[in-house]
Amino acid sequence: MSRTALFNAAKAWDAEKLTGLLKKDPELIRTRDARGRSALHVCALRRWDGKSPSAHAAIATARALMAAGEDIN
């Protein structure tokens, strides 16, 4: 599976796609970008622009990452 796809799903707050990627390759949860950030970092760094997806999608994405074993520390 693709690291890029994981980070794109996290940035887009697409919990469904992210969950699917992690089910296919659970080791992706340990992936870091060139700056050492996890997918959870990328998810949290995105600002909501008042349009879609909603802020609820950010929470769902963060929860999906934590459910998959992402370390929040």
C-alpha positions as CSV (number, residue, x, y, z in Angstrom):
1,M,0.0,0.0,0.0
2,S,1.0,3.6,-0.5
3,R,2.3,5.9,2.1
4,T,1.1,8.7,-0.1
5,A,-2.5,7.4,-0.2
6,L,-2.4,7.2,3.6
7,F,-1.3,10.8,4.1
8,N,-3.7,12.0,1.4
9,A,-6.6,10.3,3.2
10,A,-5.5,11.8,6.5
11,K,-5.2,15.3,5.0
12,A,-8.5,15.0,3.3
13,W,-10.2,13.8,6.5
14,D,-11.4,10.7,4.7
15,A,-11.8,8.2,7.6
16,E,-13.4,5.5,5.4
17,K,-10.6,5.5,2.8
18,L,-8.0,5.6,5.6
19,T,-9.6,2.7,7.4
20,G,-9.6,0.6,4.2
21,L,-5.9,1.3,3.6
22,L,-5.0,0.3,7.1
23,K,-7.1,-2.9,7.0
24,K,-5.1,-3.9,3.8
25,D,-1.8,-3.0,5.4
26,P,-1.8,-2.4,9.1
27,E,1.9,-1.6,9.1
28,L,1.1,1.7,7.4
29,I,0.2,3.1,10.8
30,R,3.9,3.3,11.6
31,T,4.6,5.4,8.5
32,R,6.2,8.8,8.9
33,D,6.7,11.6,6.3
34,A,10.0,13.3,5.5
35,R,9.5,15.6,8.5
36,G,8.9,12.7,10.8
37,R,5.1,13.4,11.1
38,S,2.6,10.6,11.4
39,A,-0.8,10.6,9.6
40,L,-2.4,11.8,12.8
41,H,-0.1,14.9,12.8
42,V,-1.1,15.5,9.2
43,C,-4.8,15.1,10.1
44,A,-4.5,17.5,13.0
45,L,-2.5,20.2,11.1
46,R,-5.1,20.7,8.5
47,R,-7.4,23.7,9.1
48,W,-11.1,23.5,8.5
49,D,-12.1,26.0,5.9
50,G,-15.8,26.2,6.7
51,K,-16.6,24.0,3.7
52,S,-16.6,20.3,3.3
53,P,-15.6,17.9,4.7
54,S,-16.9,19.0,8.1
55,A,-14.9,19.3,11.2
56,H,-16.7,16.1,12.3
57,A,-14.7,14.3,9.5
58,A,-11.5,15.4,11.2
59,I,-12.5,13.8,14.4
60,A,-13.6,10.6,12.7
61,T,-10.3,10.4,10.9
62,A,-8.3,11.0,14.1
63,R,-10.4,8.3,15.9
64,A,-9.8,5.9,13.0
65,L,-6.0,6.4,13.2
66,M,-6.0,5.9,17.0
67,A,-8.2,2.8,16.7
68,A,-5.6,1.4,14.2
69,G,-2.9,1.9,16.8
70,E,-1.5,5.3,16.2
71,D,0.4,6.6,19.2
72,I,-0.9,10.0,20.2
73,N,2.3,11.0,22.1
